[in-house]
Amino acid sequence: MAKNLIEVAMYKGDEFLSTGTIQEIAKQRKVRPETIRYYLTPAYANKLAKRKLSWNPIHVIRLDDEEE
């Protein structure tokens, strides 16, 4: 599957923001697709875990993982 065609859901804290492909969400949020892909990485998860105060961090979850 192409990187930009991965279906994802984006949240800010517990608030649902949007769902769609990486390309669609990047366009809606006015960021580069690389930014959305970064939110999926273990490096971003580790960065959030190291923060002492993390108010409403952005989370992106792959939706197509459930099908595999």
All heavy atoms as TSV, in Angstrom:
chain	resi	resn	atom	element	x	y	z
A	1	MET	N	N	0.852	-1.178	0.000
A	1	MET	CA	C	0.000	0.000	0.000
A	1	MET	C	C	0.893	1.235	0.000
A	1	MET	O	O	1.864	1.320	0.730
A	1	MET	CB	C	-0.913	-0.025	1.229
A	1	MET	CG	C	-1.821	1.181	1.315
A	1	MET	SD	S	-2.956	1.119	2.713
A	1	MET	CE	C	-4.202	0.060	2.024
A	2	ALA	N	N	0.551	2.202	-0.800
A	2	ALA	CA	C	1.322	3.444	-0.870
A	2	ALA	C	C	1.231	4.186	0.463
A	2	ALA	O	O	0.195	4.164	1.129
A	2	ALA	CB	C	0.801	4.324	-1.994
A	3	LYS	N	N	2.332	4.863	0.824
A	3	LYS	CA	C	2.391	5.541	2.121
A	3	LYS	C	C	1.277	6.551	2.324
A	3	LYS	O	O	0.748	6.685	3.411
A	3	LYS	CB	C	3.730	6.246	2.270
A	3	LYS	CG	C	4.886	5.326	2.489
A	3	LYS	CD	C	6.140	6.133	2.667
A	3	LYS	CE	C	7.339	5.240	2.798
A	3	LYS	NZ	N	8.561	6.024	2.927
A	4	ASN	N	N	0.918	7.289	1.281
A	4	ASN	CA	C	-0.097	8.337	1.437
A	4	ASN	C	C	-1.514	7.793	1.383
A	4	ASN	O	O	-2.454	8.535	1.605
A	4	ASN	CB	C	0.081	9.419	0.372
A	4	ASN	CG	C	1.278	10.288	0.654
A	4	ASN	OD1	O	1.763	10.350	1.762
A	4	ASN	ND2	N	1.753	10.959	-0.353
A	5	LEU	N	N	-1.692	6.501	1.078
A	5	LEU	CA	C	-3.031	5.936	0.985
A	5	LEU	C	C	-3.441	5.176	2.246
A	5	LEU	O	O	-4.515	4.593	2.300
A	5	LEU	CB	C	-3.125	5.015	-0.234
A	5	LEU	CG	C	-2.918	5.711	-1.579
A	5	LEU	CD1	C	-3.013	4.706	-2.710
A	5	LEU	CD2	C	-3.909	6.834	-1.780
A	6	ILE	N	N	-2.601	5.198	3.261
A	6	ILE	CA	C	-2.912	4.539	4.519
A	6	ILE	C	C	-4.055	5.293	5.194
A	6	ILE	O	O	-4.020	6.510	5.315
A	6	ILE	CB	C	-1.672	4.521	5.439
A	6	ILE	CG1	C	-0.573	3.690	4.800
A	6	ILE	CG2	C	-2.022	3.985	6.812
A	6	ILE	CD1	C	0.764	3.824	5.503
A	7	GLU	N	N	-5.080	4.562	5.609
A	7	GLU	CA	C	-6.214	5.170	6.322
A	7	GLU	C	C	-5.841	5.365	7.786
A	7	GLU	O	O	-5.375	4.439	8.442
A	7	GLU	CB	C	-7.451	4.273	6.235
A	7	GLU	CG	C	-8.077	4.230	4.865
A	7	GLU	CD	C	-8.882	5.475	4.549
A	7	GLU	OE1	O	-9.494	6.038	5.464
A	7	GLU	OE2	O	-8.900	5.859	3.379
A	8	VAL	N	N	-6.053	6.579	8.283
A	8	VAL	CA	C	-5.718	6.906	9.666
A	8	VAL	C	C	-6.825	7.744	10.300
A	8	VAL	O	O	-7.656	8.326	9.603
A	8	VAL	CB	C	-4.373	7.670	9.759
A	8	VAL	CG1	C	-3.219	6.816	9.300
A	8	VAL	CG2	C	-4.412	8.969	8.994
A	9	ALA	N	N	-6.805	7.779	11.621
A	9	ALA	CA	C	-7.698	8.657	12.386
A	9	ALA	C	C	-6.808	9.555	13.235
A	9	ALA	O	O	-5.795	9.105	13.774
A	9	ALA	CB	C	-8.626	7.848	13.275
A	10	MET	N	N	-7.182	10.826	13.348
A	10	MET	CA	C	-6.392	11.787	14.114
A	10	MET	C	C	-7.197	12.297	15.301
A	10	MET	O	O	-8.375	12.628	15.167
A	10	MET	CB	C	-5.972	12.965	13.236
A	10	MET	CG	C	-5.168	14.005	13.960
A	10	MET	SD	S	-4.701	15.374	12.891
A	10	MET	CE	C	-2.997	14.972	12.650
A	11	TYR	N	N	-6.538	12.330	16.457
A	11	TYR	CA	C	-7.135	12.818	17.697
A	11	TYR	C	C	-6.221	13.846	18.323
A	11	TYR	O	O	-5.008	13.781	18.172
A	11	TYR	CB	C	-7.296	11.671	18.709
A	11	TYR	CG	C	-8.256	10.607	18.282
A	11	TYR	CD1	C	-7.858	9.557	17.461
A	11	TYR	CD2	C	-9.574	10.640	18.703
A	11	TYR	CE1	C	-8.743	8.568	17.076
A	11	TYR	CE2	C	-10.473	9.663	18.321
A	11	TYR	CZ	C	-10.046	8.629	17.510
A	11	TYR	OH	O	-10.924	7.657	17.130
A	12	LYS	N	N	-6.809	14.788	19.036
A	12	LYS	CA	C	-6.057	15.696	19.891
A	12	LYS	C	C	-6.558	15.439	21.297
A	12	LYS	O	O	-7.676	15.827	21.648
A	12	LYS	CB	C	-6.256	17.156	19.499
A	12	LYS	CG	C	-5.426	18.088	20.340
A	12	LYS	CD	C	-5.389	19.481	19.801
A	12	LYS	CE	C	-4.463	20.280	20.703
A	12	LYS	NZ	N	-4.257	21.611	20.204
A	13	GLY	N	N	-5.741	14.757	22.080
A	13	GLY	CA	C	-6.198	14.267	23.379
A	13	GLY	C	C	-7.291	13.249	23.140
A	13	GLY	O	O	-7.111	12.303	22.390
A	14	ASP	N	N	-8.450	13.451	23.732
A	14	ASP	CA	C	-9.598	12.565	23.519
A	14	ASP	C	C	-10.528	13.055	22.418
A	14	ASP	O	O	-11.485	12.373	22.069
A	14	ASP	CB	C	-10.407	12.425	24.810
A	14	ASP	CG	C	-9.643	11.683	25.887
A	14	ASP	OD1	O	-8.753	10.883	25.535
A	14	ASP	OD2	O	-9.925	11.902	27.072
A	15	GLU	N	N	-10.266	14.217	21.878
A	15	GLU	CA	C	-11.138	14.818	20.863
A	15	GLU	C	C	-10.802	14.289	19.468
A	15	GLU	O	O	-9.667	14.391	19.005
A	15	GLU	CB	C	-10.976	16.338	20.874
A	15	GLU	CG	C	-11.800	17.049	19.835
A	15	GLU	CD	C	-11.497	18.542	19.784
A	15	GLU	OE1	O	-10.745	19.044	20.625
A	15	GLU	OE2	O	-12.019	19.186	18.860
A	16	PHE	N	N	-11.800	13.723	18.797
A	16	PHE	CA	C	-11.631	13.246	17.431
A	16	PHE	C	C	-11.518	14.439	16.494
A	16	PHE	O	O	-12.330	15.357	16.540
A	16	PHE	CB	C	-12.838	12.380	17.030
A	16	PHE	CG	C	-12.835	11.971	15.594
A	16	PHE	CD1	C	-11.984	10.991	15.139
A	16	PHE	CD2	C	-13.675	12.595	14.688
A	16	PHE	CE1	C	-11.974	10.616	13.810
A	16	PHE	CE2	C	-13.680	12.238	13.356
A	16	PHE	CZ	C	-12.819	11.239	12.918
A	17	LEU	N	N	-10.492	14.443	15.616
A	17	LEU	CA	C	-10.315	15.535	14.665
A	17	LEU	C	C	-10.771	15.139	13.266
A	17	LEU	O	O	-11.541	15.858	12.642
A	17	LEU	CB	C	-8.858	15.994	14.628
A	17	LEU	CG	C	-8.317	16.590	15.917
A	17	LEU	CD1	C	-6.845	16.925	15.772
A	17	LEU	CD2	C	-9.112	17.805	16.328
A	18	SER	N	N	-10.251	14.025	12.743
A	18	SER	CA	C	-10.656	13.614	11.398
A	18	SER	C	C	-10.160	12.214	11.089
A	18	SER	O	O	-9.367	11.641	11.817
A	18	SER	CB	C	-10.124	14.594	10.345
A	18	SER	OG	O	-8.723	14.581	10.329
A	19	THR	N	N	-10.655	11.697	9.975
A	19	THR	CA	C	-10.237	10.398	9.479
A	19	THR	C	C	-10.078	10.506	7.970
A	19	THR	O	O	-10.712	11.336	7.335
A	19	THR	CB	C	-11.255	9.295	9.870
A	19	THR	OG1	O	-10.719	8.032	9.509
A	19	THR	CG2	C	-12.580	9.493	9.213
A	20	GLY	N	N	-9.218	9.686	7.424
A	20	GLY	CA	C	-8.968	9.688	5.988
A	20	GLY	C	C	-7.567	9.200	5.698
A	20	GLY	O	O	-6.903	8.642	6.564
A	21	THR	N	N	-7.105	9.426	4.484
A	21	THR	CA	C	-5.742	9.042	4.140
A	21	THR	C	C	-4.771	10.079	4.708
A	21	THR	O	O	-5.177	11.183	5.086
A	21	THR	CB	C	-5.545	8.953	2.611
A	21	THR	OG1	O	-5.719	10.257	2.055
A	21	THR	CG2	C	-6.515	7.973	1.980
A	22	ILE	N	N	-3.513	9.720	4.747
A	22	ILE	CA	C	-2.495	10.646	5.236
A	22	ILE	C	C	-2.523	11.932	4.413
A	22	ILE	O	O	-2.456	13.028	4.961
A	22	ILE	CB	C	-1.107	9.984	5.209
A	22	ILE	CG1	C	-1.039	8.908	6.289
A	22	ILE	CG2	C	0.001	11.011	5.384
A	22	ILE	CD1	C	0.225	8.097	6.290
A	23	GLN	N	N	-2.653	11.787	3.105
A	23	GLN	CA	C	-2.676	12.950	2.214
A	23	GLN	C	C	-3.880	13.855	2.523
A	23	GLN	O	O	-3.745	15.075	2.582
A	23	GLN	CB	C	-2.714	12.491	0.755
A	23	GLN	CG	C	-2.505	13.583	-0.244
A	23	GLN	CD	C	-1.086	14.124	-0.229
A	23	GLN	OE1	O	-0.145	13.387	0.026
A	23	GLN	NE2	N	-0.930	15.391	-0.496
A	24	GLU	N	N	-5.049	13.259	2.730
A	24	GLU	CA	C	-6.262	14.038	3.006
A	24	GLU	C	C	-6.151	14.803	4.328
A	24	GLU	O	O	-6.505	15.981	4.407
A	24	GLU	CB	C	-7.481	13.117	3.045
A	24	GLU	CG	C	-7.855	12.528	1.712
A	24	GLU	CD	C	-8.889	11.420	1.818
A	24	GLU	OE1	O	-9.125	10.885	2.925
A	24	GLU	OE2	O	-9.459	11.074	0.766
A	25	ILE	N	N	-5.667	14.112	5.355
A	25	ILE	CA	C	-5.561	14.762	6.660
A	25	ILE	C	C	-4.508	15.860	6.625
A	25	ILE	O	O	-4.697	16.933	7.198
A	25	ILE	CB	C	-5.272	13.731	7.766
A	25	ILE	CG1	C	-6.517	12.852	7.945
A	25	ILE	CG2	C	-4.899	14.408	9.076
A	25	ILE	CD1	C	-6.372	11.763	8.957
A	26	ALA	N	N	-3.401	15.615	5.932
A	26	ALA	CA	C	-2.361	16.642	5.810
A	26	ALA	C	C	-2.935	17.892	5.143
A	26	ALA	O	O	-2.662	19.016	5.575
A	26	ALA	CB	C	-1.180	16.098	5.016
A	27	LYS	N	N	-3.737	17.709	4.128
A	27	LYS	CA	C	-4.342	18.844	3.438
A	27	LYS	C	C	-5.321	19.583	4.361
A	27	LYS	O	O	-5.331	20.810	4.414
A	27	LYS	CB	C	-5.058	18.361	2.176
A	27	LYS	CG	C	-5.519	19.467	1.279
A	27	LYS	CD	C	-6.074	18.919	-0.017
A	27	LYS	CE	C	-6.477	20.036	-0.945
A	27	LYS	NZ	N	-7.001	19.539	-2.211
A	28	GLN	N	N	-6.143	18.833	5.105
A	28	GLN	CA	C	-7.100	19.446	6.030
A	28	GLN	C	C	-6.396	20.239	7.126
A	28	GLN	O	O	-6.833	21.321	7.501
A	28	GLN	CB	C	-7.956	18.363	6.704
A	28	GLN	CG	C	-8.932	17.683	5.813
A	28	GLN	CD	C	-9.566	16.479	6.508
A	28	GLN	OE1	O	-9.291	16.183	7.674
A	28	GLN	NE2	N	-10.418	15.761	5.773
A	29	ARG	N	N	-5.314	19.685	7.659
A	29	ARG	CA	C	-4.594	20.301	8.775
A	29	ARG	C	C	-3.546	21.310	8.316
A	29	ARG	O	O	-2.902	21.945	9.139
A	29	ARG	CB	C	-3.919	19.223	9.636
A	29	ARG	CG	C	-4.840	18.129	10.140
A	29	ARG	CD	C	-5.900	18.586	11.061
A	29	ARG	NE	N	-5.327	19.175	12.248
A	29	ARG	CZ	C	-6.001	19.895	13.117
A	29	ARG	NH1	N	-7.271	20.112	12.952
A	29	ARG	NH2	N	-5.397	20.400	14.161
A	30	LYS	N	N	-3.355	21.405	6.982
A	30	LYS	CA	C	-2.384	22.330	6.386
A	30	LYS	C	C	-0.964	22.051	6.866
A	30	LYS	O	O	-0.225	22.948	7.269
A	30	LYS	CB	C	-2.790	23.775	6.642
A	30	LYS	CG	C	-4.112	24.106	6.007
A	30	LYS	CD	C	-4.521	25.520	6.252
A	30	LYS	CE	C	-5.906	25.711	5.618
A	30	LYS	NZ	N	-6.563	26.899	6.045
A	31	VAL	N	N	-0.606	20.765	6.839
A	31	VAL	CA	C	0.753	20.325	7.150
A	31	VAL	C	C	1.213	19.380	6.045
A	31	VAL	O	O	0.418	18.955	5.205
A	31	VAL	CB	C	0.839	19.618	8.518
A	31	VAL	CG1	C	0.458	20.557	9.651
A	31	VAL	CG2	C	-0.015	18.365	8.550
A	32	ARG	N	N	2.488	19.046	6.064
A	32	ARG	CA	C	3.014	18.112	5.079
A	32	ARG	C	C	2.637	16.687	5.452
A	32	ARG	O	O	2.491	16.368	6.647
A	32	ARG	CB	C	4.528	18.244	5.001
A	32	ARG	CG	C	4.952	19.593	4.505
A	32	ARG	CD	C	6.423	19.814	4.478
A	32	ARG	NE	N	7.211	18.625	4.744
A	32	ARG	CZ	C	8.518	18.605	4.876
A	32	ARG	NH1	N	9.192	19.715	4.785
A	32	ARG	NH2	N	9.166	17.497	5.117
A	33	PRO	N	N	2.482	15.795	4.472
A	33	PRO	CA	C	2.184	14.387	4.775
A	33	PRO	C	C	3.245	13.751	5.677
A	33	PRO	O	O	2.922	12.873	6.487
A	33	PRO	CB	C	2.150	13.720	3.400
A	33	PRO	CG	C	1.807	14.817	2.460
A	33	PRO	CD	C	2.443	16.057	3.028
A	34	GLU	N	N	4.485	14.194	5.575
A	34	GLU	CA	C	5.553	13.668	6.425
A	34	GLU	C	C	5.261	13.920	7.901
A	34	GLU	O	O	5.624	13.116	8.764
A	34	GLU	CB	C	6.907	14.284	6.052
A	34	GLU	CG	C	7.420	13.859	4.706
A	34	GLU	CD	C	6.824	14.639	3.536
A	34	GLU	OE1	O	6.148	15.666	3.762
A	34	GLU	OE2	O	7.025	14.203	2.389
A	35	THR	N	N	4.609	15.026	8.199
A	35	THR	CA	C	4.246	15.344	9.588
A	35	THR	C	C	3.256	14.313	10.123
A	35	THR	O	O	3.406	13.817	11.245
A	35	THR	CB	C	3.643	16.760	9.685
A	35	THR	OG1	O	4.590	17.682	9.169
A	35	THR	CG2	C	3.268	17.114	11.100
A	36	ILE	N	N	2.253	13.987	9.320
A	36	ILE	CA	C	1.255	12.992	9.744
A	36	ILE	C	C	1.916	11.632	9.905
A	36	ILE	O	O	1.648	10.918	10.880
A	36	ILE	CB	C	0.091	12.920	8.731
A	36	ILE	CG1	C	-0.541	14.310	8.515
A	36	ILE	CG2	C	-0.956	11.896	9.180
A	36	ILE	CD1	C	-1.100	14.965	9.748
A	37	ARG	N	N	2.813	11.262	8.986
A	37	ARG	CA	C	3.517	9.984	9.105
A	37	ARG	C	C	4.393	9.953	10.360
A	37	ARG	O	O	4.519	8.914	11.007
A	37	ARG	CB	C	4.356	9.699	7.856
A	37	ARG	CG	C	3.514	9.173	6.712
A	37	ARG	CD	C	4.355	8.555	5.620
A	37	ARG	NE	N	5.188	9.542	4.964
A	37	ARG	CZ	C	4.806	10.311	3.953
A	37	ARG	NH1	N	3.588	10.199	3.472
A	37	ARG	NH2	N	5.639	11.179	3.422
A	38	TYR	N	N	4.987	11.103	10.726
A	38	TYR	CA	C	5.809	11.168	11.938
A	38	TYR	C	C	4.970	10.838	13.179
A	38	TYR	O	O	5.454	10.181	14.101
A	38	TYR	CB	C	6.451	12.549	12.077
A	38	TYR	CG	C	7.201	12.738	13.370
A	38	TYR	CD1	C	8.358	12.011	13.635
A	38	TYR	CD2	C	6.751	13.630	14.340
A	38	TYR	CE1	C	9.046	12.173	14.829
A	38	TYR	CE2	C	7.434	13.803	15.522
A	38	TYR	CZ	C	8.579	13.069	15.762
A	38	TYR	OH	O	9.250	13.234	16.953
A	39	TYR	N	N	3.730	11.295	13.205
A	39	TYR	CA	C	2.857	11.000	14.344
A	39	TYR	C	C	2.609	9.505	14.514
A	39	TYR	O	O	2.183	9.070	15.583
A	39	TYR	CB	C	1.515	11.717	14.202
A	39	TYR	CG	C	1.583	13.225	14.298
A	39	TYR	CD1	C	0.727	14.013	13.552
A	39	TYR	CD2	C	2.477	13.865	15.131
A	39	TYR	CE1	C	0.756	15.406	13.629
A	39	TYR	CE2	C	2.523	15.254	15.219
A	39	TYR	CZ	C	1.659	16.007	14.464
A	39	TYR	OH	O	1.698	17.378	14.553
A	40	LEU	N	N	2.863	8.704	13.496
A	40	LEU	CA	C	2.680	7.252	13.556
A	40	LEU	C	C	3.925	6.515	14.065
A	40	LEU	O	O	3.857	5.329	14.340
A	40	LEU	CB	C	2.323	6.703	12.165
A	40	LEU	CG	C	0.954	7.067	11.625
A	40	LEU	CD1	C	0.881	6.760	10.139
A	40	LEU	CD2	C	-0.128	6.317	12.382
A	41	THR	N	N	5.046	7.202	14.188
A	41	THR	CA	C	6.310	6.531	14.485
A	41	THR	C	C	6.513	6.269	15.972
A	41	THR	O	O	5.978	6.983	16.828
A	41	THR	CB	C	7.503	7.377	13.992
A	41	THR	OG1	O	7.549	8.607	14.724
A	41	THR	CG2	C	7.429	7.632	12.499
A	42	PRO	N	N	7.312	5.241	16.280
A	42	PRO	CA	C	7.690	4.993	17.682
A	42	PRO	C	C	8.478	6.165	18.271
A	42	PRO	O	O	8.387	6.423	19.470
A	42	PRO	CB	C	8.558	3.741	17.604
A	42	PRO	CG	C	8.172	3.065	16.347
A	42	PRO	CD	C	7.782	4.169	15.401
A	43	ALA	N	N	9.230	6.879	17.457
A	43	ALA	CA	C	9.997	8.030	17.954
A	43	ALA	C	C	9.061	9.088	18.533
A	43	ALA	O	O	9.353	9.677	19.586
A	43	ALA	CB	C	10.840	8.627	16.828
A	44	TYR	N	N	7.937	9.351	17.865
A	44	TYR	CA	C	6.967	10.323	18.368
A	44	TYR	C	C	6.330	9.817	19.664
A	44	TYR	O	O	6.153	10.575	20.619
A	44	TYR	CB	C	5.897	10.619	17.316
A	44	TYR	CG	C	4.851	11.607	17.777
A	44	TYR	CD1	C	5.177	12.936	17.981
A	44	TYR	CD2	C	3.541	11.211	18.009
A	44	TYR	CE1	C	4.223	13.855	18.416
A	44	TYR	CE2	C	2.582	12.113	18.439
A	44	TYR	CZ	C	2.933	13.431	18.637
A	44	TYR	OH	O	1.993	14.334	19.073
A	45	ALA	N	N	6.011	8.520	19.724
A	45	ALA	CA	C	5.431	7.945	20.941
A	45	ALA	C	C	6.413	8.067	22.107
A	45	ALA	O	O	6.012	8.400	23.231
A	45	ALA	CB	C	5.055	6.488	20.709
A	46	ASN	N	N	7.699	7.824	21.854
A	46	ASN	CA	C	8.710	7.969	22.901
A	46	ASN	C	C	8.842	9.415	23.345
A	46	ASN	O	O	9.017	9.692	24.534
A	46	ASN	CB	C	10.061	7.453	22.408
A	46	ASN	CG	C	10.080	5.954	22.255
A	46	ASN	OD1	O	9.298	5.250	22.869
A	46	ASN	ND2	N	10.980	5.467	21.411
A	47	LYS	N	N	8.772	10.331	22.404
A	47	LYS	CA	C	8.855	11.762	22.719
A	47	LYS	C	C	7.713	12.168	23.654
A	47	LYS	O	O	7.923	12.882	24.638
A	47	LYS	CB	C	8.794	12.573	21.430
A	47	LYS	CG	C	8.935	14.047	21.596
A	47	LYS	CD	C	8.915	14.720	20.237
A	47	LYS	CE	C	9.032	16.209	20.347
A	47	LYS	NZ	N	9.043	16.863	19.039
A	48	LEU	N	N	6.499	11.688	23.352
A	48	LEU	CA	C	5.355	11.996	24.215
A	48	LEU	C	C	5.510	11.366	25.593
A	48	LEU	O	O	5.153	11.967	26.604
A	48	LEU	CB	C	4.053	11.508	23.576
A	48	LEU	CG	C	3.558	12.262	22.359
A	48	LEU	CD1	C	2.270	11.623	21.853
A	48	LEU	CD2	C	3.341	13.724	22.656
A	49	ALA	N	N	6.042	10.143	25.640
A	49	ALA	CA	C	6.207	9.443	26.915
A	49	ALA	C	C	7.203	10.157	27.824
A	49	ALA	O	O	7.059	10.129	29.043
A	49	ALA	CB	C	6.650	8.006	26.663
A	50	LYS	N	N	8.199	10.806	27.234
A	50	LYS	CA	C	9.220	11.501	28.022
A	50	LYS	C	C	8.753	12.842	28.553
A	50	LYS	O	O	9.333	13.375	29.495
A	50	LYS	CB	C	10.479	11.699	27.191
A	50	LYS	CG	C	11.223	10.417	26.943
A	50	LYS	CD	C	12.457	10.651	26.104
A	50	LYS	CE	C	13.149	9.335	25.814
A	50	LYS	NZ	N	14.336	9.540	24.967
A	51	ARG	N	N	7.710	13.413	27.957
A	51	ARG	CA	C	7.207	14.707	28.418
A	51	ARG	C	C	6.563	14.563	29.790
A	51	ARG	O	O	5.816	13.639	30.045
A	51	ARG	CB	C	6.152	15.256	27.459
A	51	ARG	CG	C	6.710	15.728	26.165
A	51	ARG	CD	C	5.601	16.329	25.348
A	51	ARG	NE	N	6.080	16.731	24.047
A	51	ARG	CZ	C	5.291	17.119	23.062
A	51	ARG	NH1	N	3.988	17.162	23.238
A	51	ARG	NH2	N	5.804	17.473	21.909
A	52	LYS	N	N	6.830	15.512	30.652
A	52	LYS	CA	C	6.221	15.492	31.977
A	52	LYS	C	C	4.782	15.990	31.911
A	52	LYS	O	O	3.885	15.402	32.472
A	52	LYS	CB	C	7.032	16.351	32.934
A	52	LYS	CG	C	8.449	15.878	33.100
A	52	LYS	CD	C	8.784	15.679	34.530
A	52	LYS	CE	C	10.234	15.307	34.706
A	52	LYS	NZ	N	10.521	13.946	34.684
A	53	LEU	N	N	4.558	17.089	31.208
A	53	LEU	CA	C	3.215	17.638	31.042
A	53	LEU	C	C	2.845	17.546	29.570
A	53	LEU	O	O	3.430	18.216	28.734
A	53	LEU	CB	C	3.164	19.095	31.496
A	53	LEU	CG	C	3.445	19.339	32.968
A	53	LEU	CD1	C	3.515	20.830	33.240
A	53	LEU	CD2	C	2.400	18.682	33.836
A	54	SER	N	N	1.900	16.715	29.266
A	54	SER	CA	C	1.502	16.529	27.879
A	54	SER	C	C	-0.005	16.775	27.772
A	54	SER	O	O	-0.809	15.874	27.920
A	54	SER	CB	C	1.863	15.113	27.430
A	54	SER	OG	O	1.742	14.996	26.054
A	55	TRP	N	N	-0.368	18.026	27.537
A	55	TRP	CA	C	-1.775	18.401	27.458
A	55	TRP	C	C	-2.292	18.207	26.048
A	55	TRP	O	O	-1.832	18.850	25.123
A	55	TRP	CB	C	-1.965	19.862	27.866
A	55	TRP	CG	C	-1.540	20.097	29.275
A	55	TRP	CD1	C	-0.353	20.597	29.694
A	55	TRP	CD2	C	-2.277	19.800	30.446
A	55	TRP	NE1	N	-0.300	20.652	31.053
A	55	TRP	CE2	C	-1.489	20.156	31.544
A	55	TRP	CE3	C	-3.526	19.261	30.683
A	55	TRP	CZ2	C	-1.903	19.999	32.858
A	55	TRP	CZ3	C	-3.945	19.109	31.989
A	55	TRP	CH2	C	-3.137	19.475	33.057
A	56	ASN	N	N	-3.240	17.319	25.893
A	56	ASN	CA	C	-3.900	17.071	24.614
A	56	ASN	C	C	-2.932	16.847	23.451
A	56	ASN	O	O	-2.980	17.550	22.458
A	56	ASN	CB	C	-4.854	18.215	24.267
A	56	ASN	CG	C	-6.010	18.278	25.211
A	56	ASN	OD1	O	-6.490	17.256	25.685
A	56	ASN	ND2	N	-6.475	19.469	25.489
A	57	PRO	N	N	-2.059	15.857	23.559
A	57	PRO	CA	C	-1.149	15.611	22.439
A	57	PRO	C	C	-1.908	15.057	21.241
A	57	PRO	O	O	-2.979	14.466	21.376
A	57	PRO	CB	C	-0.183	14.568	22.993
A	57	PRO	CG	C	-0.993	13.840	24.016
A	57	PRO	CD	C	-1.891	14.890	24.622
A	58	ILE	N	N	-1.347	15.245	20.073
A	58	ILE	CA	C	-1.949	14.712	18.855
A	58	ILE	C	C	-1.567	13.249	18.729
A	58	ILE	O	O	-0.399	12.882	18.930
A	58	ILE	CB	C	-1.492	15.519	17.634
A	58	ILE	CG1	C	-2.100	16.908	17.698
A	58	ILE	CG2	C	-1.848	14.800	16.339
A	58	ILE	CD1	C	-1.815	17.799	16.541
A	59	HIS	N	N	-2.553	12.415	18.416
A	59	HIS	CA	C	-2.343	10.995	18.180
A	59	HIS	C	C	-2.917	10.649	16.820
A	59	HIS	O	O	-4.010	11.104	16.474
A	59	HIS	CB	C	-3.061	10.136	19.231
A	59	HIS	CG	C	-2.509	10.300	20.610
A	59	HIS	ND1	N	-1.350	9.689	21.014
A	59	HIS	CD2	C	-2.954	11.008	21.659
A	59	HIS	CE1	C	-1.118	10.012	22.272
A	59	HIS	NE2	N	-2.072	10.820	22.685
A	60	VAL	N	N	-2.185	9.848	16.066
A	60	VAL	CA	C	-2.666	9.351	14.782
A	60	VAL	C	C	-2.619	7.834	14.854
A	60	VAL	O	O	-1.614	7.248	15.254
A	60	VAL	CB	C	-1.806	9.875	13.610
A	60	VAL	CG1	C	-2.263	9.274	12.297
A	60	VAL	CG2	C	-1.888	11.390	13.536
A	61	ILE	N	N	-3.722	7.196	14.483
A	61	ILE	CA	C	-3.857	5.752	14.578
A	61	ILE	C	C	-4.171	5.179	13.208
A	61	ILE	O	O	-5.078	5.672	12.523
A	61	ILE	CB	C	-4.992	5.378	15.560
A	61	ILE	CG1	C	-4.693	5.979	16.925
A	61	ILE	CG2	C	-5.172	3.876	15.647
A	61	ILE	CD1	C	-5.873	5.967	17.860
A	62	ARG	N	N	-3.419	4.155	12.814
A	62	ARG	CA	C	-3.711	3.470	11.548
A	62	ARG	C	C	-5.012	2.693	11.687
A	62	ARG	O	O	-5.217	1.986	12.667
A	62	ARG	CB	C	-2.604	2.484	11.199
A	62	ARG	CG	C	-1.398	3.112	10.580
A	62	ARG	CD	C	-0.389	2.070	10.214
A	62	ARG	NE	N	-0.845	1.338	9.050
A	62	ARG	CZ	C	-0.052	0.875	8.106
A	62	ARG	NH1	N	1.243	1.050	8.196
A	62	ARG	NH2	N	-0.531	0.224	7.086
A	63	LEU	N	N	-5.876	2.818	10.711
A	63	LEU	CA	C	-7.153	2.099	10.741
A	63	LEU	C	C	-7.071	0.771	10.008
A	63	LEU	O	O	-7.830	-0.136	10.298
A	63	LEU	CB	C	-8.255	2.960	10.135
A	63	LEU	CG	C	-8.538	4.266	10.857
A	63	LEU	CD1	C	-9.610	5.047	10.117
A	63	LEU	CD2	C	-8.955	4.019	12.294
A	64	ASP	N	N	-6.157	0.624	9.078
A	64	ASP	CA	C	-6.085	-0.604	8.313
A	64	ASP	C	C	-5.347	-1.719	9.023
A	64	ASP	O	O	-5.319	-2.838	8.558
A	64	ASP	CB	C	-5.455	-0.347	6.939
A	64	ASP	CG	C	-4.053	0.202	7.022
A	64	ASP	OD1	O	-3.641	0.604	8.128
A	64	ASP	OD2	O	-3.363	0.209	5.989
A	65	ASP	N	N	-4.753	-1.489	10.198
A	65	ASP	CA	C	-4.086	-2.536	10.954
A	65	ASP	C	C	-5.038	-3.645	11.357
A	65	ASP	O	O	-4.668	-4.793	11.461
A	65	ASP	CB	C	-3.433	-1.979	12.214
A	65	ASP	CG	C	-2.128	-1.270	11.934
A	65	ASP	OD1	O	-1.581	-1.452	10.833
A	65	ASP	OD2	O	-1.672	-0.530	12.811
A	66	GLU	N	N	-6.291	-3.288	11.598
A	66	GLU	CA	C	-7.282	-4.261	12.044
A	66	GLU	C	C	-7.579	-5.322	11.004
A	66	GLU	O	O	-7.967	-6.426	11.333
A	66	GLU	CB	C	-8.571	-3.541	12.426
A	66	GLU	CG	C	-8.364	-2.559	13.557
A	66	GLU	CD	C	-9.586	-1.671	13.775
A	66	GLU	OE1	O	-10.576	-1.840	13.062
A	66	GLU	OE2	O	-9.512	-0.806	14.655
A	67	GLU	N	N	-7.363	-5.004	9.741
A	67	GLU	CA	C	-7.680	-5.932	8.656
A	67	GLU	C	C	-6.600	-6.974	8.453
A	67	GLU	O	O	-6.840	-8.011	7.879
A	67	GLU	CB	C	-7.885	-5.161	7.345
A	67	GLU	CG	C	-9.053	-4.219	7.419
A	67	GLU	CD	C	-9.140	-3.316	6.195
A	67	GLU	OE1	O	-8.352	-3.522	5.252
A	67	GLU	OE2	O	-9.982	-2.423	6.193
A	68	GLU	N	N	-5.378	-6.724	8.914
A	68	GLU	CA	C	-4.262	-7.631	8.681
A	68	GLU	C	C	-4.266	-8.800	9.624
A	68	GLU	O	O	-4.700	-8.801	10.705
A	68	GLU	CB	C	-2.930	-6.887	8.775
A	68	GLU	CG	C	-2.808	-5.842	7.739
A	68	GLU	CD	C	-1.509	-5.053	7.838
A	68	GLU	OE1	O	-0.954	-4.958	8.944
A	68	GLU	OE2	O	-1.082	-4.541	6.812
